[in-house]
Amino acid sequence: MTDKKAQLEKLKEEWTPTEETILKRRSVRLYKKEQVPEFMIKRILEAGRFAPSAGNSQPWKFIVLRDPEVINGLVSTTVKICRLFKAIIDYRIPGKEYLKPLAKLFIRVKPNDLHPTPFGAVSLIADGKLGLWHDAPTIILIFKDVRGVSSPDLDCGIAGQNMVLAAHSMGLGTCWVGFVKLAFQYTGKWKKFFGIGYPYKFASSLAVGWPKGNPDGMVERSTHAVDWYEDGGSKTVI
């Protein structure tokens, strides 16, 4: 058997290390207090820097937070804004059914931000029942350069995915967290604190730390039909 055939036969039977990292990585929401060594964070940032981007424009800026006072300050600001939003639009609170028309208007204007999942999370964060970064010791803020070629949001997502997979391969846990954008959208405090202005705009953030327990493992995912065109014909692959 040739080397190529042997390799293909092996691929039929086993996941590659890269595939295992992708398939077993899960969002982590319980972290140890132990800080992550600096060299590991730098390696994670390098993985992000090497992400492909349209025109190789690299339309991102990363900021690392490891100062508890700064992290807690951002959390506090975000919680306050969530409390304000809850008071304005959460019509599910007994006696506040009259807010429903206003809430529906907000949902129509911001359908992605106020999808049922984040809509519910707003109340949980406001009530202190859902941690923003789940007490992770290191936070990576991702900002997009709005001048980037084609789709800076997509490029930042690719860079972030590189980083979470690199972190997972090192035994670390990560979680994507977007709610902190409220602190940048509705106040100028933190943009001023970090010196963030045009052309940068908050894209997302990553919680990084040593996970408690062993949360890794493949979980069931819904399948999606794929239309497959080949040799003049087509088929649907599940």
Buried (B, 14 or more C-beta within 10 A) or exposed (E): EEEEEEEEEEEEEEEEEEEBBBBBBBEBBBBBEEEBEEEBBEBBBEBBEEBEBBEEBBBBBBBBBBEEEBBEBBBEBBBBBBBBBBEEBBBBEEEBEEBEEEBEEBBEEEEEBBEEEBBEBBBEBBEEEBBBBBBBBBBBBBBBBEEBBEBBBBBBBBBBBBBBBBBBBBEBBBBBBBBBBBBBEBBEEBBEEBEBEEEBBBBBBBBBBBBBEEBBEEEEEEEEEEEEEEEEEEEEEE
